[in-house]
C-alpha cells in the first residue's frame, strides 16, 4: 500500500504562490513532473516548500508506455533525477500512449486491449522500474474509441496489473466517463476490478459534449454529483487515498479547498460507516 493517507490535491502553478499564505493544506500533494522539471525561477522556492512540507506523489503525462516507438530512456532518466531531487517515492503514469514516430502529442491515446499489448506493457513496466528504482503505478485512462479489443477494459487492466506487478491509480471519474460513453455499468467495473492493486485514486471533472453526445474528461469542471456517488460506492470497497485533479479552468485555491472538503467529508463518512458495519 502507498505510504500516504487521507486526501490530496494536484499542485498547480496557478495557485502555488498562494499556498504558503493559506491556512488550507491538503494531506498530500500530487505534482506533474513535466510541468516542473524546467520551472521558472519564481516558482522554485515555493515549489520546494510545498513538496517538502507534505507527502508528495508524481503523476506523469508523457511516458507513453503503450507506444509503438518503445520507451524514451533519456526521458525516464530525467524523470528519475526529478524524483530523486524532490525525494518523491511514488510515480504514476497512464495506461495509454502519447508519442508516435518520436513526436510527443501530450494526448492520452488508447492502446489496443489485447493479450499482446498486455505483454508489451508488462515488459516496459519492468524496464521503467529498473531505471527509476521505484515501482510504477498505472492509471486507467478515458478513451473515445477502441482501436482493437479482444477483451473488456476491466479484464485488460487486471491482466496488465497482474502480469507487470504494477499498482493502479484508479481514476473514478474516468470509470464513470467510460461507462457512459461505452455503455457498461461503472459499479460492475468496480466490483470486477482487482482492488488489491489500487494504490490511490483520482477525482476530476468532465463535461457533456452536445455535438458528439459524449462525456469529455476535461479536468476543467467541478466533480459531477454522479461521480461523487461512484466514489462513495468505491470507497466502501477500497481503502485507498483519494485526491482532486484539476488541470483546466483552475479556480483560486480557496475554491478548490471547498471541493477538497466535500471529498474529505465523503471519505470520512464512508470510513465511519465501514467501522460501524
Backbone bond lengths (Angstrom), bond angles and torsions (degrees), N, CA, C in turn:
res aa  C-N    CA-C-N  psi(-1)  N-CA   C-N-CA  omega(-1)  CA-C   N-CA-C  phi
1 X - - - 1.467 - - 1.523 109.59 -
2 X 1.326 115.77 141.98 1.451 121.63 179.84 1.527 110.06 -65.73
3 X 1.321 116.25 142.25 1.459 121.33 -173.23 1.531 111.82 -90.70
4 X 1.332 115.49 52.26 1.462 121.19 169.88 1.520 106.94 -132.59
5 X 1.306 116.18 155.15 1.460 120.21 -176.46 1.527 110.00 -135.78
6 X 1.337 114.66 156.84 1.445 119.55 174.65 1.509 113.45 80.97
7 X 1.330 115.90 -140.52 1.460 122.37 -172.44 1.525 111.04 -120.19
8 X 1.321 115.43 142.22 1.460 120.79 -177.82 1.513 112.64 -120.47
9 X 1.324 114.19 175.05 1.466 122.13 179.74 1.514 108.95 -146.34
10 X 1.326 116.19 140.92 1.452 120.62 175.36 1.514 110.89 -71.53
11 X 1.326 117.40 123.68 1.464 122.12 -179.87 1.527 109.46 -80.73
12 X 1.334 117.41 124.24 1.455 122.55 -176.73 1.534 110.64 -126.52
13 X 1.321 115.74 148.26 1.466 120.69 -179.06 1.521 111.58 -62.47
14 X 1.341 117.03 -24.82 1.468 121.35 -178.21 1.530 111.86 -58.33
15 X 1.322 117.35 -32.59 1.463 119.28 -179.32 1.526 113.11 -125.10
16 X 1.324 117.73 6.77 1.468 121.00 -176.29 1.518 112.63 -53.92
17 X 1.325 116.92 -44.77 1.465 120.00 -175.67 1.527 112.79 -71.61
18 X 1.335 116.97 -7.97 1.467 120.73 177.55 1.526 112.43 -96.07
19 X 1.336 116.37 -9.82 1.472 119.92 -173.20 1.521 111.64 -63.35
20 X 1.321 117.35 -46.26 1.470 120.16 -173.81 1.529 112.86 -66.08
21 X 1.336 116.53 -26.97 1.468 119.69 -177.95 1.526 112.74 -95.53
22 X 1.341 116.69 -0.84 1.463 120.38 -178.08 1.519 110.80 -92.66
23 X 1.336 115.67 145.96 1.461 120.35 174.56 1.526 111.34 -75.61
24 X 1.323 116.08 -16.68 1.460 121.34 -178.64 1.517 111.34 -87.33
25 X 1.325 115.74 131.03 1.461 122.61 173.05 1.522 107.34 -138.85
26 X 1.337 118.72 127.84 1.467 119.42 175.36 1.518 110.36 -70.37
27 X 1.319 116.45 168.68 1.462 119.70 176.49 1.522 110.75 -66.51
28 X 1.349 117.35 -31.68 1.460 121.93 179.48 1.526 109.38 -158.85
29 X 1.321 113.78 160.76 1.465 121.12 179.36 1.528 110.63 -109.51
30 X 1.312 115.76 151.98 1.464 121.63 164.48 1.523 107.29 -119.27
31 X 1.334 117.29 133.58 1.459 121.93 -179.99 1.524 109.94 -121.40
32 X 1.322 116.11 149.22 1.466 122.79 175.49 1.523 107.79 -98.71
33 X 1.330 118.51 105.68 1.475 120.78 -172.40 1.516 114.22 -54.68
34 X 1.340 117.35 -39.52 1.471 120.18 -178.39 1.531 112.08 -58.46
35 X 1.325 116.76 -26.67 1.467 120.62 179.85 1.523 113.23 -83.51
36 X 1.342 116.39 -11.96 1.464 119.85 -173.52 1.523 113.99 -122.35
37 X 1.311 118.16 -9.01 1.465 120.55 -177.83 1.524 112.33 -61.29
38 X 1.319 116.25 -33.82 1.467 120.94 -178.37 1.526 109.61 -128.18
39 X 1.316 115.30 47.30 1.462 120.80 -174.94 1.526 112.16 -68.58
40 X 1.343 117.47 148.74 1.462 120.95 173.58 1.529 110.91 -59.98
41 X 1.308 116.62 149.20 1.470 122.01 -177.81 1.523 112.97 -55.19
42 X 1.335 115.69 -32.16 1.465 119.48 -175.93 1.528 111.91 -61.72
43 X 1.351 116.65 -22.63 1.451 119.83 -177.55 1.531 114.00 -96.43
44 X 1.320 118.53 -15.18 1.463 121.07 -168.68 1.528 113.51 -57.60
45 X 1.315 116.35 -50.70 1.466 119.82 -176.63 1.524 110.82 -64.17
46 X 1.335 117.23 -45.41 1.463 121.05 -179.10 1.521 111.01 -64.48
47 X 1.333 116.63 -37.78 1.467 120.58 179.40 1.521 110.00 -65.29
48 X 1.321 117.11 -46.54 1.458 120.32 -179.65 1.529 111.21 -63.05
49 X 1.314 116.64 -40.80 1.467 119.85 178.61 1.521 110.86 -61.45
50 X 1.328 115.81 -40.66 1.464 119.70 -178.12 1.524 111.43 -68.09
51 X 1.330 117.13 -50.23 1.472 119.37 -172.68 1.524 112.50 -75.32
52 X 1.326 117.57 -24.32 1.458 119.02 178.03 1.528 112.21 -88.41
53 X 1.345 117.05 -9.06 1.462 120.23 179.60 1.522 112.62 -95.76
54 X 1.342 116.31 -14.22 1.456 121.61 -178.91 1.527 109.30 -137.96
55 X 1.331 118.25 149.56 1.462 118.61 170.44 1.529 109.39 -54.30
56 X 1.322 117.05 141.22 1.464 121.14 -174.51 1.521 110.33 -137.16
57 X 1.336 115.54 136.60 1.457 121.82 173.68 1.528 108.06 -116.44
58 X 1.322 116.42 157.55 1.462 121.79 179.93 1.521 109.88 -112.11
59 X 1.324 115.35 137.13 1.465 121.30 -179.26 1.524 108.71 -129.71
60 X 1.336 116.03 107.38 1.456 120.98 -173.32 1.509 114.43 -87.04
61 X 1.351 114.01 168.43 1.464 121.70 -176.53 1.528 113.98 -121.57
62 X 1.319 118.48 -20.11 1.465 118.88 -165.39 1.528 114.48 -131.21
63 X 1.321 117.63 24.85 1.454 120.27 174.85 1.530 110.75 -66.46
64 X 1.337 115.96 -36.65 1.470 122.06 176.94 1.526 111.40 55.34
65 X 1.315 115.22 56.20 1.465 120.08 -171.97 1.528 112.67 -68.35
66 X 1.335 117.90 -19.77 1.455 120.13 -179.50 1.512 114.91 -102.99
67 X 1.333 117.70 14.95 1.462 121.15 -176.57 1.525 111.79 -75.13
68 X 1.343 115.79 149.60 1.471 119.96 174.23 1.528 110.63 -69.79
69 X 1.324 117.69 -16.27 1.466 121.68 -178.83 1.520 113.23 -71.70
70 X 1.296 117.77 -21.07 1.460 119.12 -170.34 1.519 110.22 85.69
71 X 1.311 116.36 -179.62 1.463 121.26 -173.98 1.525 112.40 -81.13
72 X 1.328 115.54 145.68 1.463 122.60 172.94 1.532 106.99 -92.08
73 X 1.313 116.53 93.57 1.462 120.30 -173.31 1.527 112.42 -69.25
74 X 1.330 117.17 -29.05 1.459 119.59 175.83 1.519 110.48 -61.83
75 X 1.331 115.93 -43.87 1.463 120.54 177.59 1.525 110.93 -63.07
76 X 1.328 117.11 -42.95 1.460 120.15 -178.00 1.532 111.13 -63.57
77 X 1.327 117.00 -36.01 1.466 120.35 176.40 1.527 111.09 -66.95
78 X 1.324 116.73 -36.21 1.462 120.42 174.88 1.529 110.55 -64.41
79 X 1.335 114.76 -38.65 1.464 119.62 178.22 1.528 110.46 -62.38
80 X 1.322 116.90 -42.55 1.466 120.17 179.04 1.524 110.66 -60.06
81 X 1.324 117.85 -42.13 1.459 121.13 178.65 1.527 110.97 -60.17
82 X 1.337 116.13 -41.47 1.471 120.32 178.44 1.525 110.20 -64.19
83 X 1.314 117.01 -47.90 1.468 120.84 -179.29 1.524 111.33 -61.58
84 X 1.323 116.39 -40.74 1.466 120.36 179.26 1.529 110.99 -66.81
85 X 1.318 115.95 -44.18 1.469 120.15 -176.28 1.524 111.33 -59.35
86 X 1.350 116.14 -40.63 1.464 119.39 -176.05 1.530 112.14 -102.44
87 X 1.331 115.61 13.71 1.470 122.15 173.98 1.522 111.36 53.85
88 X 1.330 115.44 44.97 1.463 121.97 -179.75 1.522 108.48 -97.44
89 X 1.312 115.89 120.11 1.462 120.66 -174.96 1.525 112.74 -85.26
90 X 1.340 116.77 -31.12 1.459 119.94 -170.39 1.526 111.45 -111.97
91 X 1.334 115.55 130.85 1.457 123.01 -178.09 1.526 108.72 -129.70
92 X 1.330 115.87 121.39 1.460 120.67 178.68 1.524 110.12 -116.45
93 X 1.304 115.33 154.94 1.465 122.68 177.72 1.531 109.33 -145.45
94 X 1.337 115.81 -175.32 1.453 121.10 -173.41 1.531 112.16 -103.72
95 X 1.307 115.50 143.01 1.456 122.03 174.80 1.534 107.64 -82.40
96 X 1.343 114.60 77.31 1.462 121.59 -171.93 1.525 107.67 -166.52
97 X 1.341 116.55 -169.75 1.463 119.43 169.26 1.523 108.41 -137.94
98 X 1.323 115.73 156.70 1.465 120.03 -176.92 1.524 113.30 -137.09
99 X 1.333 118.24 -4.96 1.461 120.81 -178.51 1.526 110.57 -125.19
100 X 1.332 113.81 153.39 1.462 120.27 178.20 1.518 108.32 -154.00
101 X 1.324 116.04 133.70 1.472 121.82 -179.17 1.522 111.41 53.89
102 X 1.326 115.73 36.99 1.459 120.67 177.30 1.511 115.70 78.53
103 X 1.322 118.04 2.89 1.462 122.44 -179.95 1.523 109.97 -105.78
104 X 1.325 115.58 133.90 1.456 121.71 -177.29 1.534 109.71 -96.20
105 X 1.320 116.66 123.32 1.474 121.02 -179.18 1.526 111.87 -93.13
106 X 1.333 117.13 -23.70 1.466 123.60 -173.39 1.528 111.76 60.29
107 X 1.341 116.63 16.58 1.456 121.88 170.53 1.524 108.00 -101.23
108 X 1.320 116.61 145.00 1.458 120.81 -179.40 1.527 108.24 -93.15
109 X 1.329 115.77 99.20 1.457 122.03 -172.54 1.527 110.62 -98.29
110 X 1.321 117.63 145.84 1.468 120.59 -173.22 1.517 113.34 -75.80
111 X 1.309 115.50 143.43 1.468 121.72 176.35 1.524 109.00 -96.93
112 X 1.324 118.21 153.84 1.466 120.68 173.22 1.527 110.00 -61.17
113 X 1.313 116.50 134.75 1.465 120.17 -179.65 1.528 108.40 -93.16
114 X 1.336 113.77 82.37 1.463 121.34 -174.57 1.521 110.34 -133.71
115 X 1.330 115.68 164.80 1.463 121.11 176.51 1.532 110.50 -62.53
116 X 1.325 116.17 -38.02 1.460 119.95 179.79 1.520 111.06 -62.63
117 X 1.344 116.60 -42.49 1.468 119.71 179.29 1.525 111.29 -68.17
118 X 1.318 117.63 -33.64 1.471 120.61 173.99 1.521 109.90 -56.14
119 X 1.321 116.71 -45.74 1.464 121.03 -178.94 1.523 111.39 -67.60
120 X 1.340 117.06 -42.87 1.469 121.09 -179.77 1.518 110.39 -60.19
121 X 1.323 116.63 -49.22 1.463 120.60 -177.57 1.520 110.57 -66.48
122 X 1.319 117.39 -39.64 1.464 120.55 179.46 1.527 110.98 -61.13
123 X 1.321 116.57 -43.63 1.469 120.07 177.40 1.520 111.44 -62.27
124 X 1.324 116.12 -39.28 1.467 119.77 -178.02 1.529 111.94 -72.69
125 X 1.310 117.12 -32.75 1.468 119.82 174.72 1.522 109.51 -56.58
126 X 1.306 116.32 -45.62 1.468 120.28 -179.45 1.533 111.35 -65.06
127 X 1.339 117.42 -37.40 1.462 120.58 176.90 1.523 110.99 -63.31
128 X 1.329 116.46 -44.98 1.469 120.88 179.51 1.520 110.39 -62.10
129 X 1.321 116.52 -46.70 1.463 120.44 -177.45 1.523 112.01 -64.18
130 X 1.312 116.80 -33.23 1.469 119.91 177.23 1.527 111.16 -64.03
131 X 1.330 116.54 -33.41 1.467 120.79 -178.37 1.528 111.49 -82.53
132 X 1.330 117.25 -47.44 1.473 119.43 -174.26 1.524 112.15 -82.67
133 X 1.353 116.52 -13.28 1.462 121.47 -179.55 1.532 112.15 56.78
134 X 1.312 113.31 40.37 1.459 122.54 177.18 1.527 107.48 -148.61
135 X 1.331 115.71 161.44 1.454 119.24 171.16 1.527 110.06 -74.45
136 X 1.307 116.42 146.71 1.461 122.20 177.37 1.525 109.20 -98.82
137 X 1.313 115.76 139.04 1.463 122.95 177.87 1.529 107.28 -113.11
138 X 1.335 117.87 131.17 1.459 121.72 -176.79 1.526 111.42 -112.96
139 X 1.333 115.47 135.84 1.466 121.85 -179.64 1.522 111.87 -101.49
140 X 1.324 116.18 137.40 1.460 121.66 170.17 1.529 109.01 -67.90
141 X 1.317 116.89 128.19 1.468 121.46 -175.44 1.525 111.10 -103.69
142 X 1.325 116.51 159.35 1.460 120.17 170.10 1.526 109.14 -78.32
143 X 1.296 115.93 153.58 1.468 121.57 177.47 1.525 108.38 -149.23
144 X 1.325 115.83 148.75 1.460 120.71 -175.16 1.524 111.95 -114.59
145 X 1.311 116.65 -6.43 1.457 122.43 170.36 1.523 107.26 -152.24
146 X 1.304 116.64 159.62 1.461 122.18 179.82 1.523 108.05 -113.91
147 X 1.341 119.08 113.20 1.464 120.33 -177.93 1.522 112.56 -63.71
148 X 1.320 116.94 -37.97 1.466 121.73 175.67 1.515 107.03 -171.14
149 X 1.313 116.88 137.22 1.464 119.36 -179.09 1.513 110.47 -144.24
150 X 1.305 115.27 133.17 1.456 120.50 172.14 1.525 110.80 -117.42
151 X 1.342 114.68 8.12 1.466 119.98 175.46 1.524 108.71 -153.27
152 X 1.327 115.21 164.92 1.463 120.34 177.41 1.525 110.29 -73.79
153 X 1.337 115.34 159.75 1.464 119.81 -178.55 1.523 111.57 -57.65
154 X 1.330 118.09 -46.65 1.460 120.08 -176.12 1.527 110.83 -64.16
155 X 1.331 117.38 -36.43 1.464 120.12 178.17 1.527 110.94 -69.51
156 X 1.330 115.84 -38.81 1.467 120.60 177.77 1.521 110.43 -61.59
157 X 1.327 117.07 -47.16 1.460 121.15 -179.84 1.523 110.49 -62.39
158 X 1.331 116.87 -46.86 1.469 120.16 179.84 1.527 111.60 -58.47
159 X 1.331 116.63 -40.83 1.469 119.30 -179.15 1.524 111.88 -69.69
160 X 1.328 117.29 -40.03 1.467 120.41 176.90 1.526 110.45 -60.32
161 X 1.323 116.59 -46.16 1.462 120.71 -178.21 1.523 111.25 -65.57
162 X 1.319 116.67 -40.61 1.461 120.67 -179.37 1.519 111.16 -67.52
163 X 1.319 117.17 -46.01 1.465 120.89 -174.97 1.523 112.07 -74.56
164 X 1.336 116.98 -36.59 1.466 120.70 -175.46 1.524 112.80 -85.84
165 X 1.333 116.72 -27.01 1.458 120.47 -174.10 1.515 113.16 83.02
166 X 1.345 117.03 2.37 1.463 120.66 179.20 1.528 110.31 -70.12
167 X 1.324 115.73 155.51 1.454 121.78 170.66 1.533 108.19 -91.13
168 X 1.329 116.04 173.36 1.460 120.67 -175.81 1.518 112.26 -119.02
169 X 1.319 115.09 135.88 1.461 122.87 164.43 1.528 104.93 -95.88
170 X 1.306 116.83 108.62 1.464 122.18 -176.99 1.520 109.71 -90.18
171 X 1.321 115.90 109.22 1.459 120.30 175.40 1.520 108.29 -89.82
172 X 1.323 115.97 107.12 1.463 122.07 -175.10 1.523 110.79 -66.73
173 X 1.327 117.24 -40.57 1.458 119.99 177.91 1.525 111.28 -63.48
174 X 1.336 117.15 -37.91 1.464 120.19 178.80 1.527 111.36 -62.86
175 X 1.323 116.47 -38.86 1.467 119.76 176.37 1.524 109.66 -62.55
176 X 1.325 116.18 -44.24 1.465 119.58 -179.75 1.530 111.02 -63.17
177 X 1.336 117.14 -48.08 1.468 121.15 -179.63 1.531 110.69 -59.59
178 X 1.332 117.15 -47.64 1.461 120.38 -179.86 1.524 111.85 -64.14
179 X 1.320 116.69 -36.11 1.463 120.07 -178.08 1.524 110.92 -63.82
180 X 1.315 116.47 -38.46 1.475 120.43 178.32 1.519 110.42 -73.47
181 X 1.335 116.78 -47.31 1.468 120.99 -176.15 1.524 112.90 -67.00
182 X 1.348 116.75 -29.76 1.465 120.31 -174.75 1.532 112.76 -118.40
183 X 1.317 115.59 13.31 1.471 122.14 168.69 1.533 114.08 58.61
184 X 1.322 115.86 54.01 1.459 119.35 168.26 1.525 108.26 -130.92
185 X 1.315 116.76 167.49 1.457 121.36 -176.57 1.526 110.32 -89.94
186 X 1.335 115.24 121.46 1.466 120.05 -176.04 1.523 111.68 -62.20
187 X 1.323 117.28 -39.23 1.473 119.46 -178.58 1.529 111.12 -68.58
188 X 1.322 116.69 -34.70 1.464 119.77 176.18 1.519 110.30 -64.98
189 X 1.339 116.23 -39.71 1.475 120.83 175.45 1.525 109.55 -56.53
190 X 1.328 117.12 -48.29 1.466 120.58 179.93 1.527 111.40 -62.92
191 X 1.331 116.94 -36.59 1.460 120.72 179.72 1.532 111.11 -65.65
192 X 1.341 116.66 -33.95 1.463 121.09 -174.31 1.525 113.16 -93.03
193 X 1.313 116.97 -12.38 1.460 120.65 179.57 1.528 110.87 -69.92
194 X 1.328 116.30 143.18 1.467 120.89 175.40 1.524 107.86 -75.21
195 X 1.328 115.71 92.94 1.466 119.95 -172.82 1.519 112.68 -69.81
196 X 1.323 117.52 -16.39 1.469 120.11 179.10 1.527 111.28 -66.48
197 X 1.337 117.25 -16.81 1.462 121.36 -177.93 1.523 112.94 -90.41
198 X 1.335 118.44 -9.72 1.465 121.06 -172.75 1.527 110.66 -76.00
199 X 1.331 115.83 121.68 1.465 121.73 178.91 1.524 111.40 -91.53
200 X 1.330 116.42 -47.52 1.453 120.97 174.96 1.520 109.74 -157.35
201 X 1.334 116.56 175.21 1.459 120.64 -172.04 1.529 111.89 -130.76
202 X 1.321 114.72 153.93 1.459 123.71 176.03 1.530 110.50 -112.21
203 X 1.318 114.74 146.25 1.465 122.46 164.21 1.524 107.14 -125.81
204 X 1.325 116.38 140.15 1.465 121.03 179.55 1.520 109.02 -154.30
205 X 1.326 115.83 174.31 1.455 120.95 -179.07 1.518 112.51 -102.09
206 X 1.326 115.80 161.94 1.459 122.23 176.31 1.531 108.35 -144.38
207 X 1.323 115.80 173.31 1.466 118.76 175.31 1.523 109.63 -138.81
208 X 1.328 115.20 162.24 1.462 121.71 179.00 1.523 109.38 -93.69
209 X 1.324 115.80 122.24 1.459 121.25 177.21 1.533 108.64 -90.32
210 X 1.324 116.11 111.76 1.459 120.75 -173.93 1.528 111.89 -65.88
211 X 1.314 117.61 -36.42 1.461 120.48 -175.78 1.533 111.83 -67.31
212 X 1.342 115.87 -45.83 1.466 119.34 -177.48 1.515 112.96 -90.47
213 X 1.327 116.78 -20.63 1.452 121.13 -175.11 1.513 113.60 78.21
214 X 1.339 116.63 9.68 1.459 121.48 -178.35 1.523 111.76 -96.24
215 X 1.297 115.66 155.09 1.464 120.81 166.74 1.521 106.94 -88.37
216 X 1.339 116.16 131.98 1.461 121.73 -175.02 1.521 109.58 -111.51
217 X 1.313 115.47 124.87 1.467 122.75 -179.67 1.523 108.37 -77.70
218 X 1.326 116.49 91.44 1.472 121.33 -170.77 1.524 114.08 -97.88
219 X 1.335 117.40 -23.63 1.476 120.95 -172.60 1.523 110.88 55.66
220 X 1.328 115.82 26.81 1.456 119.57 -177.45 1.513 113.72 -125.29
221 X 1.316 116.55 12.51 1.459 122.95 -177.88 1.528 109.42 -133.34
222 X 1.328 116.79 159.98 1.469 117.90 171.05 1.521 110.59 -61.33
223 X 1.314 116.79 156.23 1.462 121.52 178.19 1.529 109.15 -62.95
224 X 1.340 116.23 134.43 1.465 121.16 -178.35 1.525 110.94 -75.80
225 X 1.320 116.33 153.38 1.464 121.10 -176.71 1.531 111.68 -61.10
226 X 1.334 117.94 -37.84 1.468 120.32 -179.90 1.531 111.17 -69.57
227 X 1.312 117.23 -29.32 1.468 120.32 175.18 1.529 110.36 -71.15
228 X 1.342 116.41 -38.69 1.468 118.83 175.12 1.528 110.50 -60.69
229 X 1.340 116.01 -40.67 1.467 120.06 179.25 1.531 111.02 -62.69
230 X 1.340 115.62 -39.19 1.468 118.87 178.16 1.522 110.74 -67.44
231 X 1.327 117.33 -36.66 1.463 120.08 175.50 1.524 110.27 -61.16
232 X 1.314 116.38 -45.18 1.464 120.56 179.89 1.529 110.39 -57.82
233 X 1.326 116.53 -44.79 1.466 121.17 178.02 1.529 110.73 -62.39
234 X 1.332 115.93 -42.71 1.465 121.47 -176.69 1.523 111.67 -67.37
235 X 1.324 116.67 -39.81 1.460 120.56 -179.35 1.533 112.42 -64.56
236 X 1.314 116.13 -23.55 1.465 119.29 176.84 1.525 111.19 -71.49
237 X 1.343 115.73 -17.57 1.457 121.47 -179.37 1.521 112.73 -106.46
238 X 1.349 116.50 -31.75 1.462 121.38 -171.02 1.525 109.84 -123.56
239 X 1.306 116.71 121.32 1.468 121.73 175.92 1.521 108.29 -94.76
240 X 1.337 116.14 89.27 1.465 121.16 -177.11 1.524 109.58 -144.72
241 X 1.337 117.73 151.26 1.465 120.86 177.64 1.534 110.33 -63.63
242 X 1.320 115.60 153.84 1.466 120.60 -177.95 1.522 109.45 -138.75
243 X 1.326 117.10 148.32 1.465 120.74 -177.38 1.518 110.98 -141.36
244 X 1.336 115.18 165.14 1.464 122.84 175.10 1.518 109.29 -101.89
245 X 1.331 114.70 131.64 1.462 122.67 179.84 1.529 107.72 -115.27
246 X 1.334 116.22 118.43 1.468 121.40 179.44 1.523 108.17 -131.96
247 X 1.343 116.84 119.14 1.463 121.52 -174.20 1.514 114.13 -119.04
248 X 1.319 118.25 -16.99 1.466 122.09 -178.93 1.525 109.43 -133.02
249 X 1.337 115.84 154.13 1.466 120.38 -177.55 1.530 110.12 48.97
250 X 1.324 115.12 48.87 1.467 119.97 -173.00 1.530 109.94 -73.63
251 X 1.325 117.03 121.44 1.468 120.87 -179.73 1.522 110.88 -81.61
252 X 1.316 117.52 173.42 1.474 120.53 174.84 1.532 110.92 -58.95
253 X 1.314 115.09 157.32 1.466 120.52 -179.28 1.526 111.17 -56.70
254 X 1.323 117.52 -34.44 1.469 120.67 -179.76 1.527 111.81 -63.34
255 X 1.349 116.96 -33.14 1.463 120.19 177.55 1.524 110.95 -74.49
256 X 1.322 116.56 -40.43 1.463 119.97 176.94 1.535 110.89 -63.82
257 X 1.321 115.80 -32.80 1.464 119.88 178.09 1.522 110.78 -59.13
258 X 1.334 117.60 -39.53 1.467 120.83 -179.48 1.532 110.99 -63.30
259 X 1.333 116.10 -42.89 1.459 119.59 179.68 1.533 110.45 -69.43
260 X 1.319 115.53 -37.94 1.469 121.14 176.31 1.532 110.13 -59.41
261 X 1.321 117.25 -44.39 1.458 120.92 -178.99 1.527 110.85 -67.85
262 X 1.338 117.09 -33.58 1.461 120.52 174.77 1.525 109.92 -61.88
263 X 1.330 116.43 -44.43 1.460 121.25 177.55 1.528 110.57 -63.54
264 X 1.313 116.80 -44.69 1.459 121.44 -179.36 1.523 111.39 -60.51
265 X 1.331 116.74 -39.05 1.470 120.76 178.69 1.528 110.73 -64.28
266 X 1.346 116.85 -39.80 1.465 120.70 178.29 1.524 109.97 -63.45
267 X 1.340 115.72 -45.91 1.470 120.49 -179.66 1.525 110.84 -59.70
268 X 1.326 116.57 -47.48 1.465 120.52 -177.89 1.527 111.36 -64.42
269 X 1.345 116.93 -39.91 1.460 120.70 -179.48 1.521 111.14 -64.44
270 X 1.334 116.70 -43.28 1.465 120.17 179.52 1.529 110.75 -67.06
271 X 1.322 116.53 -42.41 1.460 119.70 179.05 1.513 111.54 -61.40
272 X 1.330 116.50 -40.01 1.459 120.44 178.70 1.532 110.33 -65.82
273 X 1.346 114.61 -40.41 1.455 118.66 178.29 1.516 112.17 -65.62
274 X 1.340 116.72 -38.49 1.462 120.52 178.65 1.524 111.14 -63.99
275 X 1.337 116.53 -37.08 1.466 119.92 179.15 1.530 111.69 -68.82
276 X 1.331 114.92 -33.32 1.471 119.45 -177.20 1.526 112.21 -79.49
277 X 1.352 115.70 -21.90 1.470 119.92 -175.37 1.542 111.34 -70.32
